Amino acid sequence: MALLDTLITNARIWTGVRENPSASAVGIVGDRFFILDEAQAHQLGARHRFDANNAFIAPGFNDAHCHSVWFGLTLAEIDLSDCHSAQDVYDTLAQAEKDRPDQEWLIASNFRPSKMGGEELAIAELDRATNNRKLAIKHNSGHSMTVNTAGLQAGGINVDDPEQPEGGQVVLDDDGNPTGLLEENAMRAINDQLSPESVDELAYALQLAHRRYVEEGLTSVTDAGIAGGWIGHSPREMAAYQQAAAAGDLLARTQAMITSDVLHPLDGHADDPEGHGLDAGIRTGLGDQHLQIGPVKLFTDGSMLGTTAAMTEAYCGCSHRKGYLQGDPEDMRDQAIKAAGNGWSLALHAIGDAAIDLALDIIEEATEKYGAPEMPHRIEHGGVVRTDQIERLAKNNIVVAPQPRFIPEFGGIMAEMLGEERTKLAYPAKRLLEAGMILPGSSDRPVADGEPLKVIQAFVQRKTENGEEFGPAEIITVDDALYAYTVGSAAATGWAGRKGQIAPGQLADLVVLADDPREVDPDTISDIQILATMVGGEFVHGGLEEV
């Protein structure tokens, strides 16, 4: 009688276990890895045997910071990714206006201002291109949006005398007229018109996103902000996740961060901490290995490309602008500390070093009061991290989730904004490892391309879109990049020792590659073919030869 459900042999297995990094076979029982000794595995017998034909096998990739619903929605929206001039944008929108006659709003995604060569979109031309239909252009950063006049009016923004929101800006021209560009919290007026999408729409977006995930070798993802704020799509967003999971469409394991906007005061016993969270006391950790609630997501600042990330020193070439915080720092501290006291891990979006100072103060206070949570507190992005901040981060076991894929996509623009010295501090990787910190792999998709092999290549090259070096001292090895996208991401999301390694007892998630990323030219890492992806002992993409 066969004791193993699955046995894979003739493989080059990278286990992710430093003490035992390689194997040639792996046996699986149920949804767990069981054995790596090939001789013993053959003695146990298997119901299904697969020959890997010397393919490279690694633990399944894990993106610790992406946006699944947002990404899935972009797959059905007007795509501006190939636009390199304002005229390209106008032409694409004009064609879409003809092709989509029944849509009340024309919604476009993947707009990258950095590709425009300094050109800015003119609101009058947007009005003409769209025939005055309501338009919303989502910038790839997620922190800005461009609308036309009809869009401004639909959002209740006074085109003659617009009110400026806290933590955002309705950008004006020299004559005081709106340009159509909305930054940060100014986008809420438009998002309130576009949201909420229906649960069915969101579930379909998840289906599209997850199909792409497994094709790229992703077996786990973290959606970094759902259910509220400018980044959420519906108060019922978690219901869409459950619907997609019930339909079998949530192919990759998912952890979802709840935005701080939806947490609220809670009643309770006099001995309980001051209540702040979700009804029924729902908090970080609820769920299972397939779908789980993660930390609460709170934005402290904006984006580097939009110069809204909060810096201690001004952006280069823009001496009057240091970016800004997303609100009153004391209010943000109060929200976060109350959430931590009610069992929430914290995930604080902080890109500029001034915002990271605030995030560190908050997390240090939360840890001092309530201890370190099982799912670690995190700082999302870490765009500019000073040496003194690295020391504080390491001391408090805080995870920083950087996105190296930003570098080949718009690193040249960032370097111009930061200057030489700050570029050395941007999106660290090696310094985190040298400080003994967890380094996860993440993309911020759809802000940047989320294919794991492309992100791994960015980790080991750190070259801008112009082929120039960007903080080369932060380059890490391919081995360390693989650890980041497997072991590191598991640890960052509170799953260390339970997934992220091909080791007995851990979840049987793996990816099969045509080549070993450590042995190919670094320029070709992203070209390696994904042959198969397995989640919980079952192939969800591709497969191997059964023998």
NUKOL-558363 format. One record per residue (C-alpha): residue in three letters; x, y, z. Coordinates in steps of 0.25 Angstrom, whole numbers, padded with zeros to 4 digits, always signed. Each point is the difference from the previous one (the first is absolute). Layout:
<pts>
alaXYZ ...
</pts>
This chain:
<pts>
met+0000+0000+0000 ala+0006+0014-0004 leu+0002+0009+0012 leu+0003+0012-0009 asp-0010+0008-0008 thr+0010+0006-0009 leu+0015-0003-0003 ile+0008+0009-0009 thr+0014-0005-0004 asn+0012+0004-0009 ala-0001+0015+0004 arg+0010+0010+0004 ile-0008+0005+0013 trp+0004+0012+0007 thr-0006-0002+0014 gly+0001+0014+0006 val+0006-0007+0012 arg+0014+0005+0003 glu+0005-0012+0007 asn-0005-0009-0011 pro-0002+0008-0013 ser-0001-0010-0010 ala-0007-0013-0004 ser-0003-0009-0012 ala-0014-0005+0004 val-0012+0004+0009 gly-0011-0008+0005 ile-0014+0006+0004 val-0011-0005+0009 gly-0013+0008-0001 asp+0003+0015-0001 arg+0014-0001+0007 phe+0014-0004-0003 phe+0003-0013+0006 ile+0014-0005-0004 leu+0012+0004-0008 asp+0009-0012+0001 glu-0002-0007-0014 ala+0003-0014+0004 gln-0009+0000+0012 ala-0011+0007-0008 his+0001-0011-0011 gln-0002-0011+0012 leu-0013+0007+0004 gly-0006+0000-0013 ala-0008+0011-0007 arg-0014+0000-0007 his+0006+0011-0010 arg+0014+0000-0004 phe+0005+0012-0009 asp+0014+0001-0007 ala+0005+0014+0001 asn+0010-0002-0012 asn+0010+0007+0008 ala-0008+0013+0001 phe+0003+0010+0012 ile-0011+0000+0011 ala-0001+0010+0011 pro-0010+0003+0011 gly-0012+0008-0007 phe+0002+0015-0001 asn-0006+0009+0010 asp-0003+0015-0003 ala-0001+0007+0013 his-0006+0013-0005 cys-0009+0001-0012 his-0014+0004-0003 ser-0008-0012-0006 val-0014+0007-0002 trp+0007+0012-0006 phe+0009-0008-0009 gly-0012-0009-0005 leu-0008+0013-0003 thr+0011+0006-0008 leu-0001-0012-0009 ala-0014+0004-0005 glu+0003+0015+0000 ile+0005+0010-0011 asp+0015-0004+0000 leu+0010+0012-0002 ser+0013-0007+0003 asp+0005+0001-0014 cys-0003+0016+0000 his+0013+0008-0002 ser-0006+0013-0003 ala-0012+0009+0004 gln-0005-0003-0015 asp+0001-0015+0002 val-0009+0002+0012 tyr-0010+0008-0007 asp-0001-0009-0012 thr-0001-0012+0009 leu-0012+0006+0008 ala-0007+0005-0013 gln+0000-0014-0005 ala-0005-0005+0013 glu-0011+0010+0000 lys-0005-0006-0013 asp+0002-0015+0004 arg-0007+0002+0014 pro-0013+0007-0003 asp-0008-0005+0012 gln+0010+0003+0011 glu-0004+0012+0008 trp+0015+0002+0004 leu+0012-0002-0008 ile+0010-0006+0009 ala+0015-0002-0004 ser+0011-0006+0007 asn+0015-0002+0000 phe+0003+0014-0003 arg+0015+0003+0002 pro+0003+0015+0000 ser+0015-0003+0000 lys-0002-0005-0014 met-0005+0013-0005 gly+0013+0007-0001 gly-0004+0012+0008 glu-0013+0002-0007 glu-0013+0002+0008 leu-0014-0003-0004 ala-0009+0012-0003 ile-0014-0001+0006 ala-0006+0007-0013 glu+0006-0011-0009 leu-0005-0011+0010 asp-0014+0006-0002 arg+0001+0000-0015 ala+0006-0014+0000 thr-0011-0006+0008 asn-0011+0008-0006 asn-0003+0006+0014 arg-0003-0013+0006 lys+0005-0002+0014 leu+0014-0005+0001 ala+0009-0005+0011 ile+0015-0004-0004 lys+0006-0008+0011 his+0015+0003+0002 asn+0009-0013+0001 ser+0005+0005+0014 gly-0015+0000+0005 his+0003+0013+0007 ser-0005+0009-0011 met-0011+0001-0010 thr-0004+0009-0012 val-0014+0003-0003 asn-0007+0009-0011 thr-0010+0011+0003 ala-0011-0009+0000 gly+0007-0009+0010 leu+0003+0012+0009 gln-0015+0004+0000 ala-0004-0014+0003 gly+0009+0000+0012 gly-0006+0013+0005 ile+0013+0007-0002 asn-0003+0015-0002 val+0008+0003-0013 asp+0000+0015+0003 asp+0004-0001+0015 pro+0004-0014+0004 glu+0001-0004+0015 gln+0013-0006+0004 pro-0001-0012+0008 glu+0009-0004+0012 gly+0011-0010-0005 gly-0003+0003-0015 gln+0000+0010-0011 val-0008+0005-0011 val+0011+0005-0009 leu-0002+0013-0006 asp+0006+0008-0012 asp+0007+0013+0001 asp-0014+0007-0002 gly-0006-0008+0012 asn-0008-0010-0009 pro+0000-0015+0002 thr+0009-0007-0009 gly-0007-0013+0002 leu+0011-0006+0009 leu-0004-0005+0013 glu+0010-0004+0011 glu-0003-0010+0012 asn-0012+0003+0008 ala-0005+0009-0011 met-0003-0013-0008 arg-0011-0003+0010 ala-0010+0008-0007 ile+0001-0008-0012 asn+0002-0013+0006 asp-0013+0002+0008 gln-0007+0001-0014 leu+0007-0012-0006 ser-0002-0009+0013 pro-0005-0009+0005 glu+0001-0010-0011 ser-0009-0012+0001 val+0005-0013+0007 asp-0002-0007-0013 glu+0009+0010-0007 leu+0011-0001+0011 ala-0001-0015+0000 tyr+0002-0001-0015 ala+0012+0010+0001 leu+0006-0010+0010 gln-0002-0011-0009 leu+0008+0007-0011 ala+0011+0004+0010 his+0002-0014+0006 arg+0000-0007-0014 arg+0012+0009-0003 tyr+0006-0002+0013 val+0002-0015-0001 glu+0004+0001-0014 glu+0012+0008+0006 gly+0003-0010+0011 leu-0007+0008+0011 thr-0006-0009+0011 ser-0002+0011+0010 val-0004+0015+0000 thr-0003+0011+0009 asp-0010+0010-0004 ala+0005+0013+0006 gly-0013+0007+0003 ile-0014-0003-0002 ala-0014+0004+0004 gly+0002+0015+0002 gly+0008+0013-0003 trp+0004+0004-0013 ile+0006-0014-0003 gly-0012-0008+0004 his-0011-0004-0010 ser-0012-0003+0009 pro-0004-0002+0015 arg-0003-0014-0004 glu+0013-0003-0007 met+0003-0012+0010 ala-0013-0006-0005 ala+0006+0000-0014 tyr+0012-0007+0005 gln-0009-0011+0006 gln-0009-0001-0012 ala+0013-0002-0009 ala+0005-0010+0010 ala-0013-0008+0000 ala+0000+0000-0015 gly+0014-0006+0000 asp+0006+0013-0007 leu+0009+0004+0012 leu+0011-0008-0006 ala+0011+0006+0009 arg+0000+0001+0015 thr-0004+0014+0004 gln+0002+0009+0012 ala-0008+0013-0001 met+0003+0013+0008 ile-0012+0008+0004 thr+0002+0015-0001 ser-0001+0008+0012 asp-0012+0008-0005 val-0009-0011+0003 leu+0004-0003+0014 his-0009+0007+0010 pro-0003+0001+0015 leu-0005-0012+0007 asp-0008-0002+0013 gly+0004-0011+0010 his+0003-0003+0014 ala+0006+0011+0009 asp+0013-0009+0002 asp+0002-0001-0016 pro+0009+0010-0007 glu-0006+0012-0006 gly-0008-0007-0012 his+0005+0003-0014 gly-0002-0010-0011 leu-0010-0008-0008 asp-0014-0004+0006 ala+0000-0014+0007 gly+0015+0003+0004 ile+0005-0005-0013 arg+0015+0003-0001 thr+0013-0004-0006 gly+0002-0015-0002 leu-0014-0004-0002 gly-0001-0011-0011 asp+0007-0012-0005 gln+0012-0004-0009 his-0008+0004-0012 leu-0006+0014+0004 gln+0004+0008+0012 ile-0002+0014+0005 gly+0014+0006+0001 pro+0004+0013+0007 val-0007+0014+0000 lys+0005+0009-0011 leu+0002+0014+0003 phe+0006+0011-0010 thr+0010+0010+0006 asp+0004+0006-0012 gly-0001-0001-0016 ser+0009-0003-0011 met+0014+0003-0005 leu-0004+0002-0014 gly-0011+0010+0004 thr+0010+0007+0009 thr-0011-0002+0011 ala+0009-0010+0008 ala+0004+0008+0013 met+0015+0003+0000 thr+0009+0007+0011 glu+0007+0007-0011 ala-0006+0006-0013 tyr-0001-0008-0013 cys+0011+0004-0010 gly-0004+0011-0010 cys-0012+0003+0009 ser+0006+0008+0012 his-0014+0004+0005 arg-0005-0015+0001 lys+0002-0010+0010 gly-0012-0008-0002 tyr-0011-0001+0011 leu-0006-0010+0010 gln-0014-0005-0003 gly-0006+0006+0012 asp+0003+0005+0014 pro+0011-0008+0006 glu-0007-0001+0013 asp-0013-0005-0006 met+0008-0011-0007 arg+0008-0004+0012 asp-0013-0001+0008 gln-0007-0009-0011 ala+0012-0009+0000 ile+0002-0001+0015 lys-0015-0003+0002 ala+0000-0011-0011 ala+0013-0006+0006 gly-0007-0001+0013 asn-0011-0007-0006 gly+0008-0011-0006 trp+0004+0006-0014 ser+0014-0001-0006 leu+0004+0013-0006 ala+0004+0002-0015 leu+0003+0015-0001 his+0003+0005-0014 ala+0012+0009+0001 ile+0009+0004-0012 gly+0007+0013+0004 asp+0009+0000+0012 ala-0008+0010+0007 ala-0012-0010-0001 ile+0009-0011+0005 asp+0004+0008+0012 leu-0015+0001+0003 ala-0003-0015-0003 leu+0012-0004+0009 asp-0005+0008+0012 ile-0014-0006-0002 ile+0005-0014+0000 glu+0010+0001+0011 glu-0011+0006+0009 ala-0010-0012-0004 thr+0011-0010+0003 glu+0003+0006+0013 lys-0014+0000+0004 tyr-0005-0013-0006 gly+0012-0008-0003 ala+0004-0006-0014 pro-0011-0007-0008 glu+0001-0013-0006 met-0002+0006-0013 pro+0011+0011+0000 his-0003+0015-0001 arg+0005+0005-0014 ile+0004+0012-0007 glu-0005+0000-0015 his+0010+0004-0010 gly+0011+0007+0008 gly+0004+0009-0012 val+0011+0008+0007 val+0005-0007+0013 arg+0011+0007+0007 thr+0011-0008+0008 asp-0005+0004+0014 gln-0014-0005-0005 ile+0006-0013-0003 glu+0005-0002+0014 arg-0014+0003+0006 leu-0007-0009-0010 ala+0009-0012+0003 lys-0001+0003+0015 asn-0015-0001+0000 asn-0001-0012-0010 ile-0008+0009-0010 val-0001-0005-0014 val+0003+0009-0012 ala-0007-0004-0013 pro+0008+0007-0011 gln-0003-0001-0015 pro+0013-0002-0009 arg-0009+0000-0012 phe-0002+0015+0001 ile+0015+0001-0004 pro-0001-0005-0014 glu-0013+0006-0003 phe+0002+0015+0005 gly+0013-0001+0008 gly+0006+0011-0009 ile-0011+0010+0004 met+0002-0004+0015 ala+0015+0003-0001 glu-0002+0014-0005 met-0010+0003+0011 leu+0008-0006+0011 gly+0014+0004-0004 glu+0013-0009+0001 glu+0000-0001+0015 arg-0014-0004+0003 thr+0000-0009-0012 lys+0010-0008+0008 leu-0011-0002+0011 ala-0012-0003-0009 tyr-0007-0013+0000 pro+0010-0008+0008 ala+0003-0014-0001 lys+0014-0004+0004 arg+0000+0009+0012 leu-0013-0007+0006 leu+0007-0013-0001 glu+0013+0005+0006 ala-0008+0005+0012 gly-0006-0014+0002 met-0014+0005-0005 ile-0011-0008-0008 leu+0001+0004-0015 pro-0013-0004-0007 gly-0003+0000-0015 ser-0010+0009-0005 ser-0004+0008-0013 asp-0012+0010+0004 arg-0006-0005-0013 pro-0007+0007-0008 val+0009+0012+0004 ala+0011-0008-0006 asp+0001-0014-0008 gly-0002-0011+0010 glu+0006-0012-0007 pro+0009-0006+0011 leu+0012-0003-0009 lys+0000+0014-0004 val+0000+0005+0014 ile+0011-0010+0003 gln+0008+0005-0012 ala-0002+0015+0006 phe+0005-0005+0014 val+0014-0005-0006 gln+0002+0011-0011 arg-0006+0013+0005 lys+0001+0007-0013 thr-0010+0011-0005 glu-0008+0001-0012 asn+0012+0007-0006 gly+0010-0011+0004 glu+0006+0008+0011 glu+0004-0005+0013 phe-0010+0003+0012 gly+0006-0002+0014 pro+0009-0011-0005 ala+0005-0003+0015 glu-0014-0005+0002 ile+0001-0011-0010 ile-0002-0014+0005 thr+0003-0014-0005 val-0010-0008-0008 asp+0000-0010+0012 asp-0004+0011+0009 ala-0011+0005-0010 leu-0006-0014+0000 tyr+0000+0000+0015 ala-0007+0013+0000 tyr-0011-0004-0009 thr-0002-0013+0008 val+0005-0001+0014 gly+0000+0015+0002 ser-0014+0003-0005 ala-0005-0012+0009 ala+0007+0006+0012 ala-0005+0014-0003 thr-0015-0005+0000 gly+0001-0008+0012 trp+0002-0014-0006 ala+0014-0003+0003 gly+0003-0015+0001 arg-0014-0003-0006 lys+0002+0003-0015 gly+0011+0006-0008 gln+0010-0012+0000 ile+0000-0014-0006 ala+0001-0007+0014 pro-0008-0011+0007 gly-0013+0006+0006 gln-0001+0013-0008 leu-0011+0003-0010 ala+0003-0007-0013 asp+0001+0013-0009 leu+0011+0000-0011 val+0004+0005-0013 val+0007-0007-0012 leu+0009+0008-0008 ala+0007-0004-0013 asp+0014+0005+0005 asp+0007+0003+0013 pro-0001+0015+0002 arg+0014+0000+0007 glu+0007-0006-0012 val-0005+0008-0011 asp+0004+0014-0005 pro-0006+0010+0010 asp-0006+0007-0013 thr-0008-0012-0003 ile-0006-0004+0014 ser-0013+0006-0004 asp+0000-0008-0013 ile-0001-0014+0007 gln-0012-0008-0003 ile-0010-0003+0011 leu-0003-0015-0003 ala-0010-0003+0012 thr-0005+0006+0013 met-0005-0009+0011 val-0009+0005+0012 gly-0003-0010+0011 gly+0005-0012-0007 glu-0008+0003-0013 phe+0004+0006-0013 val-0007+0013-0003 his+0008+0003-0012 gly+0008-0008-0010 gly+0005-0014+0005 leu+0010-0010-0001 glu+0002-0014-0007 glu-0007-0011+0008 val+0007-0013+0000 
</pts>
